[in-house]
């Protein structure tokens, strides 16, 4: 059902510093910050030959990333994103097997302008999983 790894998301307390570290220290291609108000984050994508890194920073009050950074002040891995061909079929198959979809179960439009869903970390070995329609 799942396809390729689309990205690994890392919550960071300082988006500019983290971007500079990937660009200047690791020599990666770093995109421009983009605000995603529906998700309460500002994101920066780092392109790698085989996947992407998504840097996440809080945007606005009530950002889920702010709560994550309160628990992890230095930042850390927030989630992994896998591609799926049909997000509705994936959701239905997962919920039928007992997995919990966060929110109301309806896909939202993610940072790549494609439908996404998040799966409860308690159902996946403590890892928050994002599914993105390919």
C-alpha positions in Angstrom: 0.0 0.0 0.0 2.6 2.6 1.0 5.0 3.8 -1.7 8.2 5.7 -1.5 9.4 7.7 1.5 8.4 11.3 0.5 10.1 13.1 3.4 11.2 13.1 7.0 10.0 16.1 9.0 12.1 17.7 11.7 10.7 20.3 14.1 13.3 23.1 14.7 13.3 26.0 17.1 15.2 28.2 14.7 14.2 27.8 11.0 16.9 30.1 9.6 19.7 28.5 11.6 18.5 24.9 10.6 18.2 26.0 7.0 21.7 27.4 7.0 23.1 24.3 8.6 21.8 22.1 5.9 22.8 24.5 3.1 26.2 25.7 4.4 27.4 22.7 6.5 25.9 19.8 4.6 25.8 21.4 1.1 22.2 20.6 0.5 19.7 22.4 -1.7 17.4 24.3 0.6 14.1 25.8 -0.5 12.4 29.0 0.6 10.2 29.1 3.7 6.5 28.6 3.0 3.7 29.2 5.5 1.1 26.5 5.8 -1.6 28.2 8.0 -4.0 25.2 7.7 -1.4 23.1 9.5 0.0 25.8 11.8 3.6 25.5 10.4 6.2 27.2 8.3 8.1 24.6 6.3 11.4 24.5 4.4 12.1 21.6 2.1 15.6 20.3 1.6 16.0 18.3 -1.6 18.1 15.1 -1.4 18.8 12.6 -4.2 16.4 10.0 -2.8 13.9 12.0 -0.6 13.4 15.3 1.1 13.8 16.7 4.6 11.0 19.0 5.8 12.0 21.5 8.5 9.0 22.5 10.6 8.6 25.7 12.6 5.5 26.9 14.5 3.2 29.3 12.7 0.6 31.1 14.8 -1.1 30.3 18.1 -1.9 26.7 18.8 0.6 25.3 16.4 1.2 21.5 17.0 4.9 22.2 16.4 5.0 24.6 19.3 3.7 21.9 21.6 6.3 19.5 20.2 9.1 22.0 20.7 8.0 22.6 24.3 8.6 18.9 25.0 11.7 18.8 22.8 13.4 22.3 23.0 16.3 21.3 20.7 13.9 20.0 18.1 13.7 16.5 16.6 12.1 14.1 14.2 8.4 14.9 14.1 7.0 12.5 11.4 7.7 10.4 8.3 5.7 10.8 5.2 4.9 8.0 2.7 3.3 8.3 -0.6 0.1 6.4 -1.4 -1.7 6.1 -4.8 -5.2 6.6 -3.4 -5.4 8.3 0.0 -9.1 7.4 0.5 -8.5 3.7 -0.2 -5.5 3.8 2.1 -7.5 5.5 4.9 -10.3 3.0 4.6 -8.0 0.0 4.6 -6.1 1.4 7.6 -9.2 2.3 9.7 -10.7 -1.2 8.9 -7.5 -2.7 10.4 -7.8 -0.6 13.5 -5.4 2.3 12.8 -6.5 5.7 13.9 -6.5 8.7 11.5 -6.0 12.0 13.3 -8.6 14.7 13.0 -11.9 14.1 11.3 -10.5 11.6 8.8 -10.9 13.9 5.8 -7.7 14.6 3.9 -6.3 18.1 4.0 -4.1 19.8 1.4 -0.5 19.5 2.5 2.7 21.6 1.7 3.1 19.8 -1.7 -0.5 20.8 -2.6 -1.6 17.2 -2.4 -4.1 15.5 -0.1 -2.5 14.3 3.2 -3.6 12.4 6.3 -1.9 11.7 9.6 -1.9 8.4 11.5 -1.7 8.2 15.3 1.8 7.5 16.5 0.6 4.9 19.1 -0.5 2.7 16.2 2.9 2.9 14.4 5.6 2.2 17.0 5.6 5.7 18.4 6.0 7.4 15.0 3.6 9.9 13.6 2.9 8.9 10.0 1.8 11.2 7.2 0.3 9.8 4.1 0.4 11.9 0.9 -1.4 11.0 -2.3 1.2 10.6 -5.1 
